[in-house]
């Protein structure tokens, strides 16, 4: 089931150079209509499995594997609220390298510092006094009170994160996706088709088509 075939139509004045009449119209797909996941599905964790995207995986290949139909790739995208595939889908290892080389200009620049993040610091009992992973300044330090009552001051707690590490972490964060379980897909398709139907309005032609205003009919 192709997502774009399910989109409703708009009848709009033709802009084609070979049109022969002012009232000539063409049908185009309404790309502004968009399906979304039902709220009750989204709030039920048991409706989903989770998967890790591997190099070479695409929405259509995952849909083929899970649902037996590559044209259900839109279910994968809508389930994960992905509207911009180029920005939200993880790059392969080779494509990520090419992206970083283009963005930073050289291999050397890839390994320059992007930012600093906190390092884990523990006291003499192994208790965490500073958690790792927070973005901090280069000169960030930690002080804490020891068991003997003395203070350990200004312990360096900032570690560098290179451009390479930053981009790799960001790319990896996109690899975990939700998979709507197959038994819920038919309900999602049915809901999507209802969402795509037009309500009665001044532009209504039928449930899958609406007609836009044609200024040429008034001589414009």
C-alpha positions as CSV (number, residue, x, y, z in Angstrom):
1,X,0.0,0.0,0.0
2,X,1.7,3.2,-1.2
3,X,1.3,6.2,1.1
4,X,1.2,8.7,-1.7
5,X,-1.6,6.8,-3.5
6,X,-3.7,7.3,-0.4
7,X,-3.3,11.1,-0.3
8,X,-6.4,13.0,-1.4
9,X,-6.4,15.2,-4.5
10,X,-6.6,18.9,-5.2
11,X,-8.0,20.1,-8.5
12,X,-6.1,23.2,-9.3
13,X,-5.8,25.5,-12.3
14,X,-3.3,24.1,-14.9
15,X,0.0,25.9,-15.2
16,X,1.1,23.6,-18.1
17,X,2.3,25.6,-21.2
18,X,0.2,23.4,-23.5
19,X,-3.1,24.1,-21.8
20,X,-5.9,25.1,-24.2
21,X,-8.6,26.6,-21.9
22,X,-8.7,29.0,-19.0
23,X,-10.8,26.6,-17.0
24,X,-8.4,23.6,-17.5
25,X,-7.7,21.9,-14.2
26,X,-5.2,19.3,-13.1
27,X,-5.3,16.9,-10.2
28,X,-2.4,16.9,-7.8
29,X,-1.8,15.2,-4.5
30,X,-2.4,17.1,-1.3
31,X,1.0,16.8,0.3
32,X,-0.1,18.9,3.3
33,X,-2.4,16.1,4.4
34,X,-0.5,13.9,6.9
35,X,-1.4,10.9,8.9
36,X,-0.4,10.4,12.5
37,X,-0.3,7.7,15.0
38,X,-3.4,7.2,17.1
39,X,-2.9,8.6,20.6
40,X,-4.1,5.4,22.3
41,X,-1.5,3.4,20.3
42,X,1.2,5.9,21.2
43,X,0.5,5.6,24.9
44,X,0.5,1.8,25.0
45,X,4.1,0.5,25.2
46,X,3.0,-3.0,24.4
47,X,1.9,-1.9,20.9
48,X,5.5,-1.5,19.9
49,X,8.8,-3.4,19.6
50,X,12.1,-1.7,19.4
51,X,14.8,-2.2,16.7
52,X,18.3,-1.0,16.0
53,X,18.9,0.2,12.4
54,X,21.9,-1.4,10.8
55,X,24.0,-0.1,7.9
56,X,22.0,-0.3,4.7
57,X,18.6,-0.5,6.4
58,X,15.9,1.7,4.9
59,X,12.3,2.2,5.9
60,X,11.1,0.1,3.0
61,X,13.5,-2.8,3.8
62,X,12.4,-2.7,7.5
63,X,8.8,-2.7,6.4
64,X,9.4,-5.7,4.1
65,X,11.1,-7.6,7.0
66,X,8.4,-6.8,9.6
67,X,5.2,-6.5,7.6
68,X,6.0,-8.3,4.4
69,X,5.3,-5.2,2.4
70,X,7.9,-2.5,1.5
71,X,5.2,0.0,0.7
72,X,4.3,0.1,4.4
73,X,7.5,2.1,4.9
74,X,5.3,5.1,5.9
75,X,4.2,3.1,8.9
76,X,7.8,3.0,10.1
77,X,8.2,6.7,9.5
78,X,4.9,7.9,11.1
79,X,5.5,5.6,14.1
80,X,8.7,7.4,14.7
81,X,7.4,10.9,13.7
82,X,10.0,11.1,11.0
83,X,9.0,13.8,8.5
84,X,12.5,14.6,7.1
85,X,14.3,11.4,6.2
86,X,17.6,13.1,5.4
87,X,17.8,14.6,8.9
88,X,16.3,11.9,11.0
89,X,17.4,8.6,9.4
90,X,20.9,7.4,10.5
91,X,23.7,7.5,7.9
92,X,25.8,4.4,7.1
93,X,29.4,4.4,8.3
94,X,30.7,5.4,4.8
95,X,28.0,8.1,4.3
96,X,28.7,9.5,7.8
97,X,32.4,9.8,7.1
98,X,31.6,11.6,3.8
99,X,29.2,13.9,5.6
100,X,31.8,14.8,8.3
101,X,34.5,15.3,5.7
102,X,32.3,17.7,3.8
103,X,31.2,19.5,7.0
104,X,34.6,19.9,8.7
105,X,36.9,19.9,5.6
106,X,39.6,17.4,6.6
107,X,40.3,14.4,8.7
108,X,42.3,16.5,11.0
109,X,39.4,18.9,11.6
110,X,37.1,16.0,12.4
111,X,39.2,15.3,15.5
112,X,39.3,18.8,16.8
113,X,37.3,19.6,20.0
114,X,33.6,20.1,19.4
115,X,32.8,20.7,23.1
116,X,33.6,19.4,26.6
117,X,31.5,17.1,28.8
118,X,31.7,16.1,32.4
119,X,33.7,13.0,33.5
120,X,32.5,10.6,36.2
121,X,34.1,11.5,39.6
122,X,33.7,9.1,42.6
123,X,34.6,9.6,46.2
124,X,36.7,7.2,48.3
125,X,33.7,4.9,48.9
126,X,32.9,4.7,45.2
127,X,29.9,7.0,45.3
128,X,29.3,9.1,42.3
129,X,29.8,12.8,43.1
130,X,29.8,13.9,39.5
131,X,27.9,12.1,36.7
132,X,29.4,11.9,33.2
133,X,27.9,13.2,30.0
134,X,26.9,16.8,30.8
135,X,28.1,19.5,28.5
136,X,30.5,21.7,30.5
137,X,33.2,24.4,30.1
138,X,36.8,23.4,29.4
139,X,37.9,24.4,32.9
140,X,35.0,22.7,34.7
141,X,36.1,21.3,38.1
142,X,34.4,19.5,41.0
143,X,34.9,19.8,44.8
144,X,33.5,17.5,47.4
145,X,33.8,16.7,51.1
146,X,35.7,13.5,52.1
147,X,34.9,11.1,54.9
148,X,37.5,12.7,57.1
149,X,35.9,16.1,56.7
150,X,38.5,17.6,54.4
151,X,37.5,19.1,51.0
152,X,38.9,18.0,47.8
153,X,39.0,21.1,45.7
154,X,39.0,21.8,42.0
155,X,39.3,18.3,40.6
156,X,39.4,18.5,36.8
157,X,36.2,17.0,35.5
158,X,35.9,18.1,31.8
159,X,36.8,15.8,28.9
160,X,37.1,16.8,25.3
161,X,34.6,15.5,22.7
162,X,35.8,15.7,19.2
163,X,33.7,16.6,16.1
164,X,34.0,12.9,15.1
165,X,32.6,11.7,18.5
166,X,29.9,14.3,18.5
167,X,28.6,13.4,15.0
168,X,28.9,9.6,15.7
169,X,27.0,9.9,18.9
170,X,24.3,12.0,17.2
171,X,24.0,9.5,14.4
172,X,23.9,6.5,16.8
173,X,21.0,8.2,18.7
174,X,18.9,7.9,15.6
175,X,19.4,4.1,15.3
176,X,16.9,3.0,17.9
177,X,13.4,3.1,16.5
178,X,9.9,2.0,17.5
179,X,8.2,-0.7,15.4
180,X,4.4,-0.8,15.5
181,X,3.5,-4.5,16.0
182,X,1.9,-6.1,12.8
183,X,-1.4,-6.8,14.5
184,X,-2.0,-3.0,14.8
185,X,-1.2,-2.1,11.2
186,X,-4.6,-2.7,9.7
187,X,-6.2,-0.4,12.3
188,X,-3.6,2.3,11.5
189,X,-4.3,2.0,7.7
190,X,-8.0,2.3,8.4
191,X,-7.5,5.4,10.5
192,X,-5.2,6.9,8.0
193,X,-7.7,6.5,5.2
194,X,-10.3,8.3,7.4
195,X,-7.9,11.1,8.1
196,X,-7.4,11.6,4.3
197,X,-11.1,12.1,3.6
198,X,-12.3,15.7,3.1
199,X,-15.1,17.2,5.1
200,X,-17.8,19.2,3.4
201,X,-16.7,22.7,2.5
202,X,-16.9,25.4,-0.2
203,X,-14.1,23.5,-2.0
204,X,-15.5,20.1,-1.6
205,X,-15.9,18.0,-4.7
206,X,-16.0,14.5,-3.2
207,X,-14.3,12.8,-0.2
208,X,-11.0,12.5,-1.9
209,X,-11.0,15.7,-4.0
210,X,-11.4,19.4,-3.4
211,X,-11.3,22.2,-6.0
212,X,-9.2,25.4,-5.6
213,X,-10.2,28.8,-6.8
214,X,-9.5,29.5,-10.5
215,X,-8.9,33.3,-11.0
216,X,-8.8,32.9,-14.8
217,X,-12.5,32.2,-14.8
218,X,-13.0,35.8,-13.8
219,X,-10.6,37.1,-16.5
220,X,-7.6,37.5,-14.2
